[in-house]
Amino acid sequence: MPLTSYSEQRSELRYGLHLPVQVSPEDVFAGEIAALSENISAHGILLRAGVPIAEGTMLRMVITVKVSGGSKTSRLLNAGRVLRVTPCRTSGFLIAIRCVRPFRMADSLSRED
């Protein structure tokens, strides 16, 4: 019996967006972790990071989006819980996060988190 891949078990559409994401644990003062999104859905995000983050950790996330052909950047804000951490074959870790709400947008000059 063949194994079912994660993608076959998904109930939501994933968008293969590779964007920079700043991640910071909500209950730790360890600073930010730079990551890159692999895909984003309505209720989750898959990140690639150089360091693992413990399963169950609550995170704050800021995705930086630059408008094509312009100089303006926007930020997408959210929080979520780490569901799964998988070492990558090449380097780093894939980190699956369940978001607490849909992403919301804040302009680049705002300090709202």
FENKA-V768070 format. One record per pair of residues at least 12 apart in sequence whose ideal C-beta (glycine too) atoms are under 7 Angstrom apart, sorted by the first residue. I is the first residue (numbers start at 0). GAP is how many residues later the second one is. D is the distance in Angstrom with one decimal. If there is no record, write none. Layout:
# FENKA-V768070
i = (I | I)
gap = (GAP | GAP)
d = (D | D)
This chain:
# FENKA-V768070
i = (11 | 11 | 11 | 12 | 13 | 13 | 14 | 14 | 15 | 16 | 16 | 16 | 17 | 17 | 17 | 18 | 18 | 18 | 18 | 19 | 19 | 19 | 20 | 20 | 20 | 20 | 20 | 20 | 20 | 21 | 21 | 22 | 22 | 22 | 22 | 23 | 23 | 24 | 24 | 25 | 25 | 25 | 25 | 26 | 32 | 32 | 34 | 34 | 34 | 35 | 36 | 37 | 41 | 42 | 42 | 43 | 43 | 43 | 43 | 44 | 44 | 44 | 45 | 45 | 46 | 46 | 47 | 47 | 47 | 48 | 48 | 48 | 49 | 51 | 51 | 52 | 52 | 52 | 53 | 54 | 54 | 54 | 54 | 55 | 55 | 56 | 57 | 57 | 58 | 58 | 58 | 58 | 59 | 59 | 60 | 60 | 60 | 61 | 61 | 62 | 62 | 72 | 73 | 73 | 73 | 74 | 74 | 75 | 75 | 76 | 76 | 76 | 76 | 77 | 77 | 77 | 78 | 79 | 79 | 79 | 79 | 80 | 80 | 81 | 81 | 82 | 82 | 82 | 83)
gap = (29 | 30 | 31 | 28 | 25 | 27 | 24 | 25 | 23 | 20 | 22 | 23 | 18 | 19 | 20 | 18 | 44 | 45 | 46 | 14 | 16 | 44 | 14 | 15 | 16 | 26 | 40 | 41 | 42 | 12 | 40 | 12 | 24 | 36 | 38 | 35 | 36 | 32 | 34 | 32 | 33 | 34 | 53 | 31 | 16 | 18 | 12 | 13 | 14 | 12 | 26 | 56 | 60 | 55 | 56 | 52 | 53 | 54 | 55 | 16 | 52 | 54 | 48 | 50 | 48 | 50 | 40 | 44 | 46 | 43 | 44 | 46 | 42 | 33 | 41 | 29 | 32 | 42 | 28 | 27 | 28 | 29 | 30 | 25 | 26 | 25 | 21 | 23 | 20 | 21 | 23 | 38 | 19 | 53 | 17 | 18 | 19 | 13 | 15 | 12 | 13 | 35 | 31 | 33 | 34 | 31 | 33 | 27 | 29 | 26 | 27 | 29 | 36 | 21 | 23 | 25 | 21 | 17 | 18 | 19 | 20 | 16 | 17 | 13 | 15 | 13 | 14 | 15 | 12)
d = (4.3 | 5.4 | 6.4 | 6.4 | 4.1 | 5.0 | 6.1 | 5.2 | 5.2 | 5.5 | 6.7 | 5.3 | 5.8 | 6.2 | 7.0 | 4.8 | 5.2 | 6.7 | 6.3 | 7.0 | 6.2 | 5.1 | 4.6 | 6.6 | 5.4 | 5.9 | 5.6 | 6.9 | 5.1 | 6.5 | 4.5 | 5.3 | 6.9 | 5.3 | 5.5 | 6.7 | 5.0 | 5.4 | 5.8 | 4.3 | 6.5 | 5.9 | 6.9 | 6.6 | 5.8 | 6.2 | 4.2 | 6.3 | 4.0 | 5.0 | 6.6 | 6.7 | 6.3 | 6.5 | 5.4 | 6.7 | 6.1 | 5.3 | 5.7 | 7.0 | 5.1 | 6.5 | 6.1 | 5.4 | 4.6 | 6.7 | 6.8 | 5.5 | 5.9 | 5.9 | 5.6 | 5.8 | 4.9 | 5.0 | 4.8 | 5.3 | 6.4 | 5.6 | 6.7 | 5.2 | 6.8 | 6.6 | 6.0 | 6.5 | 6.3 | 4.7 | 6.6 | 5.5 | 6.5 | 5.8 | 6.6 | 6.4 | 5.2 | 6.4 | 5.0 | 6.9 | 6.7 | 5.2 | 5.9 | 6.8 | 4.1 | 4.6 | 5.6 | 6.1 | 6.2 | 4.9 | 6.2 | 4.2 | 5.8 | 6.7 | 5.5 | 5.5 | 6.2 | 5.0 | 6.7 | 4.8 | 5.0 | 4.1 | 5.4 | 4.2 | 5.8 | 6.8 | 5.4 | 6.0 | 5.7 | 4.6 | 6.6 | 5.3 | 4.3)
